[in-house]
Amino acid sequence: MALCGGVGAMALPSELIVHIFSFLSDRDKLRASAVCSRWRECLFYPALWTELKLRIGGGCNGGGSSSSSSSEETPRLEFLMRKFGSFVRELQLELAPVEGCLSPLNNNPSSTRMDQPESDPQLSQRWRDAMATYLDQVLCVFSSIRNNRNLRKLSLYGDTCVLQQEGLLDSSHLHQIHQGDKKINEVQQLFMELLSNSRQLRWLSCSFMLGLVTPCSLACLSNPSAETLQHLSLLDHQLGPLISPSELDRLSNLHSLALDFSDLTSELCGLLASPRRTPLHRISLLLNGAALEFKPLEGTATEDDWKALIRVSANLRVYIMALEVNSSELLGVLKPSLPLERLHLDSYSTLVTDATLELISQQYNKTLTHFLLLRDDPDFPDLSINRNEDPLVLLAWRCTQLAVLVIHGYTVWAHNLVAISRLRGSNLRVLTISEESIDFDPDQAVCMDGDPVHNLVKEVSLGLARVWHPCLDSSLVLSEPTHHFHHELHAFSMGM
C-alpha cells in the first residue's frame, strides 16, 4: 500500500490503522498484526474487540473452524483471553474438548445413553483427558473476565457430546479428574465473582457447561445486572433446578428465558405472569426424555399457568425441543394454551405417533412456524398407515404460518410431499426432506412417464415456486441435538 508523496503505510496515524482494522474479520486482524510491531500494537485497541466469538476444539458439529486438538488450542485461548478478556463486551464461546463424538460402546445407541465411561478403559481415558482440558479452558476464560465490568453478553456452550452419548453425566463425574475438586471449586468461584462484578450484563447463556452453574450462582448476580438482564439461559443435565423463584423474581426485565422443561415449574410460571414484570417474549424449553427419571414433570406449568402468563405476555412465543421423548409424555406437556411457535422432535428410536401429530396440528394451527421431525434409526415408519389423510399433510394444511419443515427418519410419500408444497407454497421457506425418507407409491408410479425422482423434484419446485431438491446427506439434517438447540434458541431469542 503506497500513499501520495511516497509515504508508506507505516506513516499512518494509529487511529487510522485502528479504523482500517475495524473492517477486517477477527482472523484477518490477527494476520495483519504479524506485519510489524506497530500494527501489532494497534491490534489490541479495545475498540477493535468489543465482540469475540470463539469455538475451541472439535469442529465436526458445525460452526467455527476445525482443529486438530482442543488441548493444542488452549495456548491460543489463553493468549486471546489475556489480551481481551478484561474489556470485551460480548463473548460467545463454544468449548469442544473432544474432537468429534466418541463411538457408542455397542451398536444400540438407545441402550448406551445411560452407560458410564468407566465401562471401557480406552473410552474412560479419552473422556478423562477431554474433561481435564475442558476444566483448564473454563478456568482460563473466567480468570480473564472475572473483573470485566463492561461485559454485556456472555454466551457459553460446552460441546461435551461424549457425555451425552455415553450417559447422562452431571458435574459429579468431573471429580474423577486429577485435581478435579479443586478446579471445579475455582471455576464456580470465578463465575460467581464475574456475576458479582458485572454492572450491565444483558445476556447470560450457559448451556451444558458442566461444573459451572450451581443453584446458588445467580444469587451472586449484582443488582445493576439483575436490572439490565434481558436474556437468561441455564441448561444442564444437573439433577436440580439452577434457578430459584427468589432469583427469578429479581430479574424483572427479562425478555427471553431458556430452561430445562422440568425446571419451568408452576411457581416460576406464576412469577413470570406477574404484572410488575416486563412482558416476556420468548421461552425456549429442552425436554430430555433420558433425564425424566431424575427430573420428573410433576409440578411443571399447568394449562392455567400458561393462560395466566399469556394474559400478561400477549406476544409470548415458545420453542420446544423434545429429545427421546415418547408420545404419552409429549401429550402431557403440550398444553392447549401454550403459544408454541417452534417444535423439534428428535430421537434415536422413540416413535412419534400419528395421534401426536394430529394434536400438534390442531392445537397450534395459528402459531406453529417451525416443525422438525427427526429420528436416527434405520427403520422409516409410515405415519399414514390406516389413515385416510397423511398427518404430515394435515399439519401443512392446518398450520397456516408454517415456514420451516424438516423431516428425516419417517416415510414421506412422494405424492404427499407434492401436496405439502402446494398447500404452503412459497411461504414454506425451508422444506428439507432427506432422500432416504422419500418413498414412491408403485400404483401411482405406473401412471407417470419418466423418472419418478425427476417428476417429484419438478412438482415440488412448482409448488414452492423455487428450485427444490431432497437432502442427499442425512448428516446435514441430523446435527448434534444440544448444539442445534443452543444455536436455535439464540436465534429465536434474538428475533424478538
Salt bridges, closest charged atoms under 4 A:
ASP26 OD1 - LYS29 NZ 3.61
ASP28 OD1 - ARG31 NH1 3.58
GLU51 OE2 - LYS53 NZ 3.49
GLU73 OE2 - ARG76 NH1 3.87
GLU94 OE1 - ARG55 NH1 2.53
GLU94 OE1 - HIS483 NE2 3.12
GLU94 OE2 - HIS487 NE2 2.61
ASP136 OD1 - LYS183 NZ 2.79
ASP159 OD2 - ARG55 NH2 2.68
ASP170 OD1 - HIS173 ND1 3.78
ASP181 OD1 - HIS175 ND1 1.97
GLU193 OE1 - ARG146 NH2 2.74
GLU247 OE1 - ARG250 NH1 3.16
ASP249 OD1 - ARG276 NH2 3.66
ASP260 OD2 - LYS295 NZ 3.85
ASP263 OD1 - LYS295 NZ 3.45
GLU341 OE2 - ARG342 NE 3.78
ASP346 OD2 - HIS344 NE2 3.08
ASP354 OD2 - ARG387 NH1 3.20
GLU358 OE1 - ARG387 NH2 2.98
GLU358 OE2 - ARG398 NH1 3.13
ASP377 OD2 - ARG375 NH1 3.63
GLU459 OE1 - ARG422 NH2 2.69
GLU488 OE1 - ARG342 NH1 3.23
